[in-house]
Each structure stands twice: as C-alpha cells, then as structure tokens.
C-alpha cells in the first residue's frame, strides 16, 4: 500500500474576475465544493475566498493529477452553481489558476492565510495577491 500526503494551495478566480460571489452564496458554494470533493476522494482542508476568487488547501491523493483535481472541483461546482441558480445567469470560473505544494511545516500558516482572506484583502487586491504568488514562486505564464 502506498502512503501519500501532498498538500496543495490552489487559487482561482471567477471568469473575468467579476466580484459576484456574495457572502451567502460563497458559503453555499464552499460547502458544496467540500462535500462534492470528498465524494471524489479529494480532501479539502481549508477553503475561503472573496467575491472574485477562492483559496483552497487540499490533499492530492496518489491516483489524481493536480489538473484533474482542479477540473473536478471547478467544473463540477460551476455546473452546480448554474443548475441551482445560485448566482443567476451563466456562471464560470476563470480557466487559469495558481497552485503550489505546501510543506507540513507551513500548513498552519497557509490555513491561517486562507481563513483570514477578508482581512488580507483590505490591504491587497486579488490581482496584487495573484501577481505576488506568481513572482514569489518564479512562475511564468504558459498561455
């Protein structure tokens, strides 16, 4: 039997970064994402966000790629949001996302960062935060 623990911090936004995820819809959406992910053997540790983006800390199991996990999370949730008319008209997530592995020693720090999104975004916009992640991890766009 293989034993795997790969923790991933992923960040993705709404299409065109529209600020349409109100507080109540966000709660419903995050609860649904957690329940649906669990059924697909994706354990979501922490999830939170703002009106135009989501932060998610989750465990990637040995049988799933990162892109597949995010496709399952984002794709299914946008389908559900539209089916249940949570946000009215045709909702979509942005295609792009940021994701990085998180070491065991940094888990509590990342959890706190995700939980404190509202406080954090009083000081920085989503674009500033996203650009900071891209720069800090020395990433380049491939698209």
MOPE-V662499 format. One record per residue. N is the residue number from 1. PSI is psi in whole degrees, 0 to 359 (999 if undefined). Layout:
n=N psi=PSI
n=N psi=PSI
This chain:
n=1 psi=136
n=2 psi=145
n=3 psi=120
n=4 psi=135
n=5 psi=100
n=6 psi=110
n=7 psi=135
n=8 psi=134
n=9 psi=113
n=10 psi=146
n=11 psi=130
n=12 psi=160
n=13 psi=175
n=14 psi=158
n=15 psi=134
n=16 psi=17
n=17 psi=38
n=18 psi=137
n=19 psi=75
n=20 psi=0
n=21 psi=88
n=22 psi=168
n=23 psi=310
n=24 psi=312
n=25 psi=322
n=26 psi=315
n=27 psi=314
n=28 psi=314
n=29 psi=314
n=30 psi=320
n=31 psi=315
n=32 psi=315
n=33 psi=315
n=34 psi=315
n=35 psi=315
n=36 psi=318
n=37 psi=318
n=38 psi=322
n=39 psi=342
n=40 psi=15
n=41 psi=36
n=42 psi=112
n=43 psi=113
n=44 psi=118
n=45 psi=310
n=46 psi=138
n=47 psi=139
n=48 psi=172
n=49 psi=190
n=50 psi=181
n=51 psi=342
n=52 psi=5
n=53 psi=166
n=54 psi=141
n=55 psi=135
n=56 psi=125
n=57 psi=120
n=58 psi=160
n=59 psi=130
n=60 psi=119
n=61 psi=170
n=62 psi=338
n=63 psi=8
n=64 psi=138
n=65 psi=161
n=66 psi=313
n=67 psi=324
n=68 psi=316
n=69 psi=314
n=70 psi=326
n=71 psi=315
n=72 psi=317
n=73 psi=305
n=74 psi=313
n=75 psi=312
n=76 psi=320
n=77 psi=321
n=78 psi=322
n=79 psi=313
n=80 psi=316
n=81 psi=317
n=82 psi=316
n=83 psi=318
n=84 psi=358
n=85 psi=42
n=86 psi=322
n=87 psi=19
n=88 psi=242
n=89 psi=177
n=90 psi=95
n=91 psi=142
n=92 psi=146
n=93 psi=155
n=94 psi=152
n=95 psi=319
n=96 psi=161
n=97 psi=164
n=98 psi=140
n=99 psi=141
n=100 psi=148
n=101 psi=153
n=102 psi=125
n=103 psi=157
n=104 psi=321
n=105 psi=343
n=106 psi=0
n=107 psi=313
n=108 psi=322
n=109 psi=316
n=110 psi=318
n=111 psi=314
n=112 psi=318
n=113 psi=315
n=114 psi=315
n=115 psi=331
n=116 psi=33
n=117 psi=317
n=118 psi=317
n=119 psi=316
n=120 psi=319
n=121 psi=5
n=122 psi=341
n=123 psi=338
n=124 psi=142
n=125 psi=166
n=126 psi=316
n=127 psi=316
n=128 psi=317
n=129 psi=313
n=130 psi=313
n=131 psi=323
n=132 psi=317
n=133 psi=312
n=134 psi=316
n=135 psi=315
n=136 psi=327
n=137 psi=8
n=138 psi=47
n=139 psi=154
n=140 psi=150
n=141 psi=140
n=142 psi=27
n=143 psi=999
